[in-house]
Amino acid sequence: MRYGDPKRSFARFGLNLRLTKAVKWLLIINGAVFVMELIIGRFPEGIDIIYNQLSISFDGFLFKARLWQPITYMFIHDPTGLSHILWNMLILWMFGSPLEGFWGARRFVKFYLITGTMAAGMILLVALFLPSSRQVTTMGASGALYALLVAFGFNFPNSLIYLFGLFPIKGKHLVMLFIGLGILQSLTLGASSKVSMSAHMGGMLAGFLLVTGTWRPTRLWAYVKTWHMKRRYRKLKKKFKIVDPKDGPGGGYLN
């Protein structure tokens, strides 16, 4: 089964922003880990654990065999401030709860972990071609969260959300707004933003592949064939024109 159908609109289900079970436990786990970071971060050994052991980096994963990093990095957030974890947890609640209500807790957690791990793979792949970033560590749930944004846009495209309780906006447009702001922040602030574009792009790609089912070769081939047929139809359509019956015998379509 796929995680969504881009040809359907699920607006009739409405948005369920109650705190669902899996989202609640993810919030608790992330909060507990953050408290742990604040405690152990007071010691040099604790800083090493946070940034070098649990966060992900190319050198740490491949050369130092810290194979747990593609999972643990998702639950680590910047211990020097609250904005990182609060923003991520807000997105998890806003977009994760409706998706869990639609998919069920088991499928939701599976999607969250798989896309977060795939985003880690993108981080490592980018570092493979950019040697200067191989020692840079990445932390945070943004990869999985951007996958949730993509999934939300596919499954609830026309559901209305009221920003600040006043301004109605469709789900697909809100997702585009969130993604656009994240990309704009990365492009305008550059390295000073401390935002991992590779994690975000990896998460979006992972979400798209799982939601549309194009990770399967047969599904991908079907999409390619459909695209080719539509392209051919548009080309053929340009070769035909409608004429008035008075302009020629028989009238109708002429090539």
KAJO-V556357 format. One record per residue. N is the residue number from 0. RES is the residue in one small letter. OMEGA is omega in radians with two decimals (none if undefined). D_FIRST is the distance of its C-alpha to the first C-alpha in Angstrom with 2 decimals. Layout:
N,RES,OMEGA,D_FIRST
N,RES,OMEGA,D_FIRST
This chain:
0,m,3.09,0.00
1,r,-3.12,3.78
2,y,3.11,6.74
3,g,3.10,8.67
4,d,-3.08,10.29
5,p,-3.12,13.71
6,k,-3.10,15.21
7,r,3.06,15.21
8,s,-3.11,17.46
9,f,-3.11,16.84
10,a,-3.09,20.54
11,r,3.10,21.17
12,f,-3.08,19.44
13,g,3.14,22.03
14,l,3.13,22.08
15,n,-3.08,22.15
16,l,3.02,24.35
17,r,-3.11,25.32
18,l,-3.11,25.02
19,t,-2.96,21.84
20,k,-3.09,21.92
21,a,3.11,19.98
22,v,3.12,21.57
23,k,-3.12,24.89
24,w,3.06,24.76
25,l,3.08,23.84
26,l,-3.14,26.81
27,i,-3.12,29.00
28,i,3.13,28.19
29,n,3.11,28.80
30,g,3.14,31.94
31,a,3.11,33.25
32,v,3.13,32.78
33,f,3.07,34.57
34,v,3.09,37.45
35,m,3.12,37.66
36,e,-3.13,37.92
37,l,-3.11,40.76
38,i,-3.06,42.59
39,i,3.14,42.34
40,g,3.08,42.67
41,r,-3.08,46.33
42,f,3.13,46.97
43,p,3.12,46.84
44,e,3.12,44.80
45,g,3.08,42.25
46,i,3.12,41.98
47,d,3.13,41.33
48,i,-3.08,38.53
49,i,-2.98,36.82
50,y,-3.04,37.20
51,n,-3.10,37.42
52,q,-3.01,35.57
53,l,3.04,32.57
54,s,-3.07,32.03
55,i,3.02,30.67
56,s,-3.12,32.89
57,f,-3.11,33.02
58,d,-3.12,36.17
59,g,-3.09,35.15
60,f,-3.02,31.87
61,l,-3.03,33.17
62,f,-3.13,36.89
63,k,3.02,37.16
64,a,3.05,34.10
65,r,-2.96,32.72
66,l,3.14,29.25
67,w,-3.01,28.14
68,q,3.13,28.56
69,p,3.07,25.01
70,i,-3.02,24.07
71,t,-3.09,27.40
72,y,-3.12,28.00
73,m,-3.06,25.27
74,f,3.13,27.42
75,i,3.10,30.77
76,h,-3.08,32.41
77,d,-3.09,35.78
78,p,-3.11,38.37
79,t,3.14,41.06
80,g,-3.09,39.81
81,l,-3.01,37.54
82,s,-3.09,36.07
83,h,-3.08,33.37
84,i,-3.12,31.81
85,l,3.12,32.48
86,w,-3.14,30.81
87,n,-3.12,27.68
88,m,3.06,27.48
89,l,3.11,28.06
90,i,3.12,25.06
91,l,-3.14,22.93
92,w,-3.05,24.14
93,m,-3.03,24.03
94,f,3.13,20.55
95,g,-3.09,18.90
96,s,3.09,19.91
97,p,-3.13,18.32
98,l,3.09,14.94
99,e,3.09,15.24
100,g,-3.12,16.39
101,f,-3.09,13.37
102,w,-2.93,10.64
103,g,-3.03,12.94
104,a,-3.05,15.09
105,r,-3.13,13.25
106,r,3.13,10.14
107,f,-3.13,12.83
108,v,3.11,15.13
109,k,3.11,12.75
110,f,-3.11,12.09
111,y,-3.09,15.86
112,l,-3.13,17.06
113,i,-3.11,15.05
114,t,3.08,16.08
115,g,3.10,19.53
116,t,3.10,19.96
117,m,3.06,18.98
118,a,3.06,21.55
119,a,3.09,24.02
120,g,3.09,23.48
121,m,3.09,24.45
122,i,-3.14,27.50
123,l,-3.13,28.59
124,l,3.12,28.06
125,v,3.14,30.18
126,a,3.10,32.79
127,l,-3.12,33.02
128,f,3.09,34.44
129,l,-3.08,36.36
130,p,-3.12,38.58
131,s,-3.11,40.16
132,s,-3.04,37.00
133,r,3.12,36.42
134,q,3.13,38.24
135,v,3.13,36.74
136,t,3.13,34.61
137,t,3.11,31.58
138,m,3.07,30.52
139,g,-3.08,28.32
140,a,-3.01,24.80
141,s,3.14,24.86
142,g,3.12,22.32
143,a,-3.10,19.54
144,l,3.07,21.01
145,y,3.03,20.96
146,a,3.08,17.25
147,l,3.11,17.05
148,l,3.12,19.38
149,v,-3.14,17.29
150,a,3.12,14.17
151,f,3.13,16.67
152,g,3.13,18.15
153,f,-3.01,15.04
154,n,-3.14,14.04
155,f,-3.01,17.69
156,p,-3.02,19.75
157,n,3.10,22.48
158,s,-3.11,22.87
159,l,3.05,26.45
160,i,-3.12,27.49
161,y,3.10,31.20
162,l,-3.11,32.54
163,f,3.13,35.34
164,g,-3.03,34.97
165,l,-2.95,36.71
166,f,-3.14,34.96
167,p,3.10,31.90
168,i,3.13,29.31
169,k,-3.10,25.91
170,g,-3.11,22.88
171,k,3.14,22.31
172,h,3.10,26.02
173,l,3.10,26.18
174,v,3.10,23.46
175,m,3.13,25.51
176,l,-3.14,28.59
177,f,-3.12,27.34
178,i,3.14,26.13
179,g,3.13,29.36
180,l,3.13,31.55
181,g,3.13,30.07
182,i,3.13,30.62
183,l,3.11,34.05
184,q,-3.13,35.08
185,s,-3.08,34.31
186,l,-3.07,36.13
187,t,-3.10,39.14
188,l,3.11,39.80
189,g,-3.08,38.84
190,a,-3.11,39.28
191,s,-3.13,40.99
192,s,-3.10,37.80
193,k,-3.14,36.31
194,v,-3.14,32.89
195,s,3.11,30.64
196,m,-3.13,29.40
197,s,3.10,27.56
198,a,-3.13,25.52
199,h,-3.13,24.77
200,m,3.09,23.88
201,g,3.11,21.78
202,g,3.13,19.84
203,m,3.12,19.39
204,l,3.13,18.31
205,a,3.11,15.78
206,g,3.13,14.37
207,f,-3.11,14.36
208,l,-3.11,12.68
209,l,-3.09,9.67
210,v,-3.11,9.58
211,t,-3.12,10.22
212,g,-3.08,8.32
213,t,3.00,11.96
214,w,3.06,12.14
215,r,-3.14,11.33
216,p,-3.12,14.75
217,t,3.12,13.80
218,r,3.12,11.95
219,l,3.12,14.94
220,w,3.11,17.34
221,a,3.10,16.11
222,y,3.13,16.75
223,v,3.13,20.08
224,k,3.13,21.11
225,t,3.12,20.47
226,w,-3.14,22.48
227,h,-3.14,25.19
228,m,3.12,25.53
229,k,3.12,25.91
230,r,3.12,28.45
231,r,3.12,30.34
232,y,3.14,30.42
233,r,3.11,31.96
234,k,-3.14,34.52
235,l,-3.11,35.51
236,k,-3.12,35.79
237,k,-3.11,38.41
238,k,-3.12,40.55
239,f,3.05,40.97
240,k,3.13,43.16
241,i,3.13,44.26
242,v,3.10,47.98
243,d,3.13,50.37
244,p,-3.12,51.58
245,k,-3.07,55.12
246,d,-3.14,54.52
247,g,-3.13,54.25
248,p,3.08,54.35
249,g,-3.14,51.30
250,g,3.08,49.55
251,g,-3.09,45.76
252,y,3.09,43.65
253,l,3.12,45.47
254,n,none,44.23
